Amino acid sequence: MAELKKSLGVTRGTAMMLNIVLGAGLLTLPGLALQEVGASATLIWIACAVAAAPLLWVFGILGRRYPDAGGIAAIMGHAFGRQGRICATLLFLGAVSVGLPAIALTGGHYVAATFGGPAALYAAIILLAALGVNFLSAETAGRVNTFIASLVLVFILGLAIVGYLAVAPAPAPVTAPLQEVPSLSHMGMAFMMVFFAFTGWEVSANLGGEFRNPKRDLPRAMALSFAVAVVLYLVLSQVVAKAGVLGAGPAPFAQIFGQSFGIGGSVAISALAVLLIFANLSAAVWAVSRMVYSAARDGLLPAPIARIRNDVPLNAVMLTVAVLLGVVTLVGSGLLDMAQLLAAAGQNFLLLYTGAAASLLRLERKALYRALSLLCLALVAALFIGRGGEGLVYPALLIALGLVIAKAQGKDRPIASPAE
């Protein structure tokens, strides 16, 4: 069977990962965190970065050792056999099938708020544009995503600089409720909310099979993209903190720029949101389609889905976008809502983090790596306790389905390691 072309180095890999990680939350979460905990919001962002770093390290270690289009599913296959691979595949596809439509709908709501019309229609248009990018060859698509990532970074840096200079410092003392000392429950809520700005590198693990030198370049791309993302998050959180009450809420930059520049400022922020989400979705469709390709290659999905044309698994790309469009249609019809989508995606990703840490513990014998995996397992356990049992039915059903499929396919078969 044809294999994916190895076209990624550090620069393109970093750009792709930034496009996957930097989503609409970049324009929303700073204001929501400020609204919840006031001046403590900066500490929340720092705490989330510190908590996310060991999880990212786990993905870097495993992705370097097991570079494969199957990403975390391939890694769990090495650790726990075919059952682990199938369950992880279903958890991952279950997460992105509901999480990515929510991202597209966020962009649709930005456009609808500025120009009117149905948000679901705009979301579908953004997804179709992302599909167009993924029809390009792997080499061309890599260049396009690098250009988009550069453009997004320029716009975000411009947003941060102009926003910081344009906004007048909030008068002291800051009016309630921001001046109040946040309770422990509010701090926990804010942490859980902001932490999901640091998800996305588990999706990036699916790019491992397309790095020319995954042992060297994949962990470097992860580390570099993480550093850039953290800096951007902290800078933008400072912009909204400077604005005080004006920056508190789900659309802080729309309020800040709308007050400073009028309708032109609101339109500019909407355009930035759409560009950010388009970049996010085009890179995510690339990564997710590789998981779909891997599932078809391994017999979990029909074999024709794994066909490659022009170095791209086009059937996997089209299937991925078709599922996302279907979920957007369900939301537009009122059968689902964004809160349900995000909650389901969040629980699945937490379970995948658990699987990654458990895989490292099982596969590695180095004391440092084993200590790292135990630290991550403790961290994820704390996050689950913070979230409670809400939303566990969906991932539990996916895991049960995975176990049934694995049993139906026969006895557990070991999965060969990639060539060194």
RAZIZI-V968213 format. One record per helix or strand. SS is the DSSP state (@ for helix, = for strand). FROM is the first residue (numbers start at 1). LEN is the number of residues. Records with the same first field share a line. If there is no record, write none. Layout:
SS: FROM-LEN + FROM-LEN
//
This chain:
=: 8-1 + 211-1 + 309-1 + 312-1
@: 10-12 + 25-41 + 72-44 + 119-16 + 138-29 + 184-15 + 201-10 + 214-34 + 252-10 + 263-35 + 303-4 + 314-19 + 338-26 + 367-21 + 392-17
//
